[in-house]
């Protein structure tokens, strides 16, 4: 037996069970038509799936069925019912109002002259047109086979398109918080469509590899990292809680033996990793039995998907390392005492405001990376001057204000967008909305949005926390000062966001308190 294939159970002597259902909607105002159609197709099966019949006796009932069932594969649609064109109205409704271009529409009519075939084919997006008199049992069987195969292929194409779209969306910014999950969702959706459009699939790994690692006493514990279908809302859930006991045993078998396990209607594929502990691809509810060609594809996917995951994960690790280095450098250059959480609070508050403003994900990511360097110019000033508790002389005030220009000069020559933004933040974070700030006296929107945010969160943090020249202020006083500076020191729209989310700001201050 091939080393990388295992079969969970020997099922040769067991009767074949259906692997799902094709939904067929019968729309006709004659009850006997429904009965005859169901009888003629009673033993129908395609790809191991049988038929589920839904009945409607008028155009309005048919529209309701389409609203309630998004996965109708074929509709056998009578033309003349409560009105001479009731069936044509249903076809128009399905294609144009519901935007459903997947269901195969087969018109059946007992009065061909009422709706001429040529006119109907040209003017309506239908897939076949049959007279009831010509639809013998054999022809009906043939028509349904052709329609279902067409529907199946269209759904496969759509699933592939949707999976590719997720991959492309994630590839735009692999450093965003959700891109890695979206990337893996796209990968598993691609595999699902190839295997016949199983909508229930998951990528399973250890907490070590998760984007938001979960503390666990067992380093071998498996978690759902990304999922589609039934697993789309189980990201971060332990595997043992996301699947049945039998399915969990299959997953452990695949993980321990580093094998691909094929069961009745699901597959568990081990994905080998050179840098991680390995992961699993899990697909359940497969609509057809796995053939040799499918097994080859699963094997190729399992070999390739982990490489893609590892590469993206490594990129995320590099980004996290860069962020930590920048944060630590910002703290060091600002002469922050050990345990000072100013940088962490500023980042969190900027993140909150940028999110409320619905800032572009890449723009927000750059802001959060650059903001720790906004006070880098302090490295050119003496620590005694920065920590002086007495009133400053005019010369000392002038010297401190020089830190904005110093910071800009340190960073301005970089070709990297994030460092360029950091240079702008260093120069502009003491500008004021009313134009009375320094060093350039910029006013209003002439100040970069990211600099306006930095100015506000930097000031908020100074108010909430003890400084050499002042004690920590209570929330009421902070809110009062911010409100009084609306339209003066700070942009009004940003002040409004802060005041509307003051509880969240307080929570950030509480979470990142300075350590003594």
JOJOGI-V962812 format. One record per helix or strand. SS is the DSSP state (A for helix, B for strand). FROM is the first residue (numbers start at 1). TO is the last residue. If there is no record, write none. Layout:
ss/from/to
SS/FROM/TO
SS/FROM/TO
This chain:
ss/from/to
B/5/7
B/21/27
A/31/40
B/45/46
B/49/56
A/59/68
B/72/78
A/86/97
B/104/109
A/112/114
A/117/123
B/128/131
A/132/134
A/137/172
A/179/194
B/200/206
A/207/209
B/222/228
A/229/231
B/238/238
A/239/242
A/245/257
B/260/262
B/267/271
B/279/284
A/292/333
A/342/356
A/361/373
A/376/380
A/383/386
A/394/411
A/417/428
A/444/446
A/449/464
B/467/467
B/470/470
A/475/484
B/486/486
B/490/490
A/492/500
A/502/511
